[in-house]
Amino acid sequence: MQTTYTEATSIIEYIIQHGQRHHFDAHHYIYHTGDLCNHIYVIVEGKVITHRVMEDGKEFNTKLLGRHSIFGSTTLFCGRKTHSLSARVKEAAVVFSIPKVQFEEAILNDEVLKYEWLLWVQNENEKNEYQIRDVYTLGKTGAFYSILIKLANTYGIQDGNSILINVDLTNHELANFCNVTRESVNRMLSNLKKEKIVSINHKKITIHDLDYLKRAINCENCPLSICRIE
């Protein structure tokens, strides 16, 4: 159920045209927590997971980034900063990068880029706010259902009345998106399969009743530009 929404088209084009092309294999780290924030990135192919390590040593996945996702040193005009997240390649990726200082100069001198950047930052802030709310107010089951809905909105392919989430995710990865254990995800998926809400084939989840998941968490039908996992 991938849905079109307003992308930062000019920003993406600028980074691709003026940036450096990289190819990263799966499991490669583009940057780690604590590394200097020097570059902004755009994905052309592949998938990247951003995550942070919590105080108890557990990983918390924040985003599953795909084509045309912007990430990296996205806090501009704040001097020297370090990354608060790590970025790990999930599927072999082609990524373009541009130095932050070069991008800052472009933003200052181009009104279109500046306007798109403000809209993009606002949208990212809203996504982050809803993510925090879901994890801490919906409970384990609700947070997991919310992740499934966001995956469907971002990487879903409509198949009749069902939606195939067209990305391979392990139960461990799913658990790290909603701050629960892998065993909890195993149990919740098992229950959903018994109720025929979802099915799983070759590590890909198909949602057969998206409305069930939405009703269970009192979904507010947020704009699709916000209810996404990228």
PyMOL commands that set and color helices and strands:
alter all, ss='L'
color gray80, all
select helices_A, chain A and resi 9-18+100-109+111-137+139-155+171-177+182-194+210-216
alter helices_A, ss='H'
color red, helices_A
select strands_A, chain A and resi 20-24+29-31+39-53+59-65+70-72+86-99+156-159+162-165+198-201+204-207
alter strands_A, ss='S'
color yellow, strands_A
deselect
rebuild
show_as cartoon
